[in-house]
Amino acid sequence: MRLCGRGAVLVLIGAIWPAPCLGQEATSETAAPGGQTGRAAISKVVTHHGVTIDGQRIRYTAETGTITLTDEDGTERANVFFIAYLKEDTIDFAARPLTFSFNGGPGSSSVWLHLGTLGPRMVVMGDVDALLPPPWTVAENPDSILDVTDLVFIDPVTTGFSRAAPGEDDKQFHGFEEDVEAVGEFIRLWVTKHERWASPKFLIGESYGTTRAAGLSGYLQDRHGMFLNGVMLVSSILNFQTARFTRGNDLPFALFLPTYTATAWYHKKLAPDLQQDLNAALEAAERFAVGEYAAALMQGDALAGEARQRIVQQVARFTGLSERFVEQTNLRISQPRFCKELLRDAGATAGRLDSRFRGMDFDNAGESTDFDPSMAAIDGPYSTAINHYVRADLEFETDLPYEVLTGRVRPWNYDNVQNEYLNVAETLRLAMTQNPHLKVFVANGYYDLATPYFATKYTFNHMNLDPSLRSHVSMGYYEAGHMMYIHAPSRRQLKTDLAAFIRGASGAR
């Protein structure tokens, strides 16, 4: 793999490539034989750029490359790809926040948060009902958070350009505990090599990346004594019981219902009184979900007669579905069934990641959709953008495919939670308890049917946080889906919320 950009210099134990281009550097550090120096290799291309955020022109350095994870004897295990943005002219690094970012999957690269909202460049793709055609471009991101924090985007092993070392089995990185350890080791190495232990440190993850972030909050603290200032969770899932439609688990049916209401509201499928105001409709749906509906689900087959019929009517009212369909599902509407049924009469389906999007299936008779139209809408723009941007702008060259969202990590190993649901909310609670300065911000999309906002509310309401720490958790809500930042007003509000959180949790001005 060629790691340097066009005209860059890469030094690797006595080998020197051609001279650097104007405004670009490339450097490398390599461990001595046997790992006796205790220094893992870092190879990176360095370029210099600018971006205007809130009217301020910010000059920054971009580092694009890999850090090699090794055993203590120097045996190489994996090369982890990263892209870092560092504000230039920083005088006091101890006062400059540092944020590590990743997405989820498992199997996702960091491209979504990177080119969707956080980084200094963003995908130009449009939004629902106004999507732009290929090929897509990137442009300066005026809503980047680079004005308040340096940024490091991490691609876990087998995603992006990250790969296991030759001769190493990549499956050793494909599991909850294995992934947390590998990403945690990357963070430790990056912070050490860049002399940033004294900086305020943050994590931000999206989707399964929130699971990873919660796991890391405890792992970094326990293993390396690295105490964080803040954790930012975008479209959070910490307790997997809240999102698994398995037989015998009634919890998701109640927790998804308010997002069904939001989706039906968006597509104008609710009764006139509910259709008037989204927030009022959601408040009513939430009350029903945790009240009558939850109690009805608890009764199971004992619920009968008029009591059952009242619940059927209310579920139909809050979902925009017919009473007949609700009865046929035994009051239990899974996400795939809802996305297929809501717009069936119009020959359309609703999106999972973002239920504002509409798709078309082979026919209208099935129980679930052929594909997720919201994923189809964003896959092409982000894949095109990262593959062009990383080479043309960041001048990093490799012939490896950039694994945007890969199935190569499956099956994912959950051996740590045999015969139970993964729940890292307790890990986060313990980290917050041991580090009472740790703050948490959670971003929720109303139209997210992958990690619904009400399931997140439920999870945090059941963490058993000490009352003195509950104010350390704050939440934002946005009228978009899982990747709420593809909706321009939501992206701007998300930037405002994240920047305020980072300033508050780090003491930055």
N, C-alpha and C positions, 0 to 999 in steps of 0.2 A: 504494500500500500504506500503510495506516495503521499506524504503528509504536508508538503510545502506547497505554497502557491506559485504562480508564474513568476519567475525571476527572484524567488525568495531564497534565503540561505537557511539550511538545516544542518546542524552539526551533530553527527552521531559517531562518537569514538573515532575520530580521525578522518571522517568523510565529510567533504565540503561540496555543496552544490553551488550553482551560479550566484552571482551577486544580487542583492535585494533591489526591488523596485523602489521608486521614489515614494516615501510615505509609508513604507511597509518594512517590517522586520520579521525574521523567523528565528526562533531559538529552540534549544533542546537541552535537557539535562538527562543524564543516563546513570543508572546505578552501576557501581563497580562490580567486578566479578564476585559472585558469592554474596552480594548484597551487603558487603562489609561497611559501606558508608551509611547504610540505612536510608538511602535516598532512592525513591522510585522515579522512573523516567517520566518526564513531561516533555511533550513535543507540541509546539504551537506556532501558528502564523499570527503575526501582530500587524494590525492595520489601524488607521486613524480616521475618524469621521466626526460629523456634527449633526445635531438635531435641535429643532426649536420646540420647546415645551413651555406652555403658558407664557409665550412671548420672550422666553430666555433662550439664547443660543448656547447649547452645551456641547463642548468638545469632549470626545471620549475615545478611549482605546478599546479595540475589539481583539480579544484573544480567541483563536479557534484552533482546537487541537485535541490531544488525548493525554490522559494520565494513566500510567500503567500500574495496576494493582498487583502487588507481589506478596508472597509469603515472606517471613522474616529472613529466610535463607536466600532470598533473591529470586526465587522461582516465580516467573511471570504467570499471572492468572488471567488477566483481562486488560484490554485497552478501552478506557471509558472516554467517549467523545463529549466535549463540552464547548460551549460558546459563552464567553464572558464579556461583559461591557463594564468598563471602569472609567468613571469620570476623571478627566484630566485636571491638573492643577489642584488636586486635593492636598491640603496642607496637613490636616490631622486625620489620619486613617482611623484612629481610635474613636473619632466622632462620626465617621462616615458609615452608615448602615450597609450591610452586605446581605443579599437575599439569594438563596438557592431555590431554583424552580424546576419542576418536573410535572409531567402529566401522568396518565394512569394506564388503563388497559385492563389487566396487565398486558404489556406488549406495545405500549405507545411511546413514541419519542416525545421530546419536549416542545415540538413545533407549535402546538396549539396556543399555549400561553405565551410563547416566545413571539410569534408573528401575529398573534391575535390581539394582544393587549399590553403586555409588559415591556417588550423590547423597543428599541428606537426605530425599528422598521416594522411595517405591518402589511398584511395582505390586502389588496384592493379587490374585493369580490362582490360587493353589494350585499343586500339582505333579502329576506323572503319577499317574493313577488317583484323583486327588482335585481335579480342576480345577473352579473356580468358574464359574457361568454369567454371561453378560452381564447388565447392564453392570458393568464393573469399576471399582475405585476405587484411589486412592493413599493411602498412610498414611506416617507417620514411619518412617524407615529406621534402626533401631538399629545396623545394620551398616555405615553410611556411613563413609567415610574422611575426612569433613570435620573430624574432631577432630585429624587429623595434617597435613592439607594443604588449601589452597584449591584449588578445582576450576573448570576452564573446559571446557565441552562444546562441540565444534565440529561443525557440519554442513557438510561440503564442498559446493562449488557444485553445485546442482541437487538436493541432498538437503535434508530438513527444509524450512525457509523460505529457504534460500540460493538465490540466482538470479544469473545473469549480468546485467550492467547492460543497459538498453535499447540496442538496436543492436549488442550484442556477441554473438558466436557462443559458445554455451555449450560447444561441442566443444573449445574451446581449454583447458578445464579437465579434460577427460575422458581422462586417460592417466596412466601411472605418473609420468613426470617432471613433467608439467603439474600434476598433483595435489599432488605433494610441494612444488613451488615455490609454489603458491597457499596451501596450508595453512601452509607455512613463513613466508610473508609475513604471513598472519594472526597467527601466533604472535609474530612480531617486532613488529608493530603493537600487539598487545594488551599485550605486556610493556612496550613503550615508553610507551604512553599511561597505563598504570597504575603506572609507575615501579617495575617489579619486576625489573630486570636483576640486582639484587644478591641476589634470592631463589634458594634451591636449586630447580632446575627438573627436572620429570619429564614423561615422555610415557607414556600408557597407551593401547594399541590392542587391538582384538579382531578376529580373523580377518584379512581383508585390511587391517584397521587395524594389524595387526602388521607387515605389509609396509610400510605407510606409515610406521610408527614407526621401523623400521630405516632406511628411506630418509631420514627427517628427522634421524636421529641424525648422519648424515654431512652432509646439506645445511645444517642450522643451524650446524654447526661450521665447515664450509668457507666458506659464503656470508656468514654474519653473525658468526662468532666466538662463537656462543652454545654454550657447552659445557654439556652436561647432567649431572645427578647420577645419573639413573637412567632406565631404560626398562623398562616392564612390559608383557609380552606375554600376552594372554589368548587361548588357542586359536590357537596360532601357526602361520603358514605363511610361511617365508622363502625356501625353495627349492621352486619350483613343480613341479620334476621328481618330487618325492616324492608328489604327489597327482594326477598326470595319467595316466589309464588309456589311454594311446595305444599303438598297436601298435608293438612294438619297445622299449618302455620297461617293463622288468620290475620296476623299483624299487618302485612302489606296492603290488604284490601281496604282497611280503614285509612292507612297513612297515604295511599295514593289518591284517595277520593278527592281531596281539595285540588290536586293538579288536574284530575279529570274535569272538575268544575271550571278551572281556568281555561282548559283547552276547549271545552264546550262553549264557554263565554266567547273566546276568540273567534270561533267558527259560527257564532250566533245560533247555537243549538239549545239555549236555555229558555225557560219561561220568561215572559216580559219583565216580571218584577226582579228576577235575578239578573237579567241582561242589562239592567240600567247602570250598575256600578260594579266593577270587578272586585274591589276591596270588600264591599258589603257582601257580595256573593261568596267570597272566600271565607269571610268570618262566619257566615252561616254554615258553610260546608264543614269548617273545622269543628264547630260546636256539635254538629250532627255526627261527625266521624268519631269523636272521642266520647260522645254521649250515647244516644239511642243506637247508632250503628254498631259501635264496639260491643255494647251490651247484647245486641241481637246476635252478633257473630259468636259471642261466648256461649249462647244458649244452644247453638247447633241445631240439631233436628228437633229439639224441644220447642223451638219457636214455631208457632202454628197459628192458623185461623186469622182473625182480624189483626192481631199484633204483627204477624208476618206480612200481611198485605200492606199495612202502614209503612213498614220498612221498605218493601218493594217500591211503593210509590215515591218515597223520599229518595231512595237511591237513583231511581229513574229521573227524578226532578233535578238532582245535583250533578248528574252525569250527561244529561241530554240524550240518554238511551231510552228505548221503549220498555215499558213494564214487562212485556212478554219476554224480552231478552234478559232482563234482570232476573226474572223468575227462572228462566232456563239455565242461568249460571249459578243458581242456588245462592243468590245475593253476593257472589264472589267473582268480581270482574278483574281478571288479570290484565296487565298492561298490553300484551300483544292482542288480546281480544278487544280491548277498548279501542286501540289504534285502528283495528280493522273495521269495527262496527260503527263508530261515530259517524263516518262519512260514507258508509257503504251505499246509501241510496243515491249519492252523487257520483258513484264509481271511483271514489278516492279513498286514500288512507291518511292517517295523521302520523307525524314524525315521532320518534322516540326521544332522541336527544333534544329536539326542539319541536314541540307539537304544533307550532304555527305552520310548519311546512306540510304540504300535501303531496302524496305520491299516487302512482297508478300501478295496480297489480295485474297479473295475467287475466284474472277474473275476479268477481266480487263474492265468491262463494266460500272462501276459506275462513279459518278461525284466526289466522295471524297474517301479517303482511309479508310480501315477498322481500322487501328491503326497507331500510330506514331512509326516507327521502331527505331528512335533515343531514344525515351522514353523507349521502350522495352529493348534496349541495356543497359541502365544505371540503370533501376529500381532495378533489382535483385542484382547487385553488391553493390549498396549503402544501400539497405535494409539489406542485409546479414551483411555488414561491421558494420553498426551502432549497430545492435542488438548484435553482438558478442563483439565488442570493448567496448561498454558502460558497459558490465558486466564483461568481462574477464580482461580488462586492467584498466578500471576506477572503477571497483568493486562496481558498483551501481546495486542494485537488485530491481526488481519489476516484477509483473506478468502482468502488463498492456501491451497492444500492443503498439509498437512505431509507431505512425501514421506518416509515411513518407510523403505521399501526399493523403489527405483525402477529400472526398466529404461531410463529416459530418458538414462542416461549411456553406454549401449552403442551401438555397439561401443567398448570401452575400448582406448585406444591403447597398444600394447606395442612400438612401433617401435624402442625402445632395445634390444630383445633379439630382433631378427630371427633366425629359424632357430635359436633356443635357448630354454631355459626361464629365466624371470625368477628370479634368485637374489640376494636382498639380504643374505644372510648375510655376504658379503664386505664390504658397506658397513658393517654393524654391527661386524665384526671390526676394520676399519680405524679406525672411530670409537673403539672401545675401546682400540686400540693407541696412537692419538694422544692420547687422553684416558684415561690409566690409572686415573682415579678413577671412570670410568663403570661403573655396576653394572646388571645385567640380571636380572629375575625373570620366570619363565615359568609360567603357570598352565595345567594340562592336565586335560581331562575324560576319564575312562576310556571313556565311552560316546559320544565325539565321532567320527562317521564323516565329518565334513567336513575337519577338520584333526587327524588321529589323533596321539595322544601319542607313539607310537614313531617316527613320521616326524620329529617335533620333536627327539627324542633323536638320531636319525641326523643331522639337520642340524647340531646343535650339536657333535656328535662329529666332524664333518667341517669345522669352521670353521678348523682349524689355529691356534687361539688359542695364544699363548705360554703355557707352563706357569704363569708368574707371574700370568696373568690368568684362568685357568680357574675359580678360586674366586670370581670376580666374577659368575659365572652361577649362579643358584639356581633350583630348580624346585619347584612344588607340584602334587600330584595329588589329584583329587576324584572321588567316585563319582557323577558326573553327566555331562552332555554338553557341547556347544559353549558354551552359556550355563549353565555349571555353577551359577550363582547362583540359578536358579529352584528349586534343591534347597536347602532351608533350612540343613541342616548344612554343606553345601559353601559356602554364602554366608557363614556365620559364620566358617568356617575361612579362606576367601579374605580376609575382612576382617582377620583376625589376621595372615595372611601378608603382605598388602600394607602394613599399618601398620608391621610390624616392618621390612620392606624399606625403606620411606621413611625411617623413623627412622635406620636404619643407614647408608643412602646419603647422607643429608643432614646427619648429625650432630645431628639434632633429638632432644630429650629427651622 
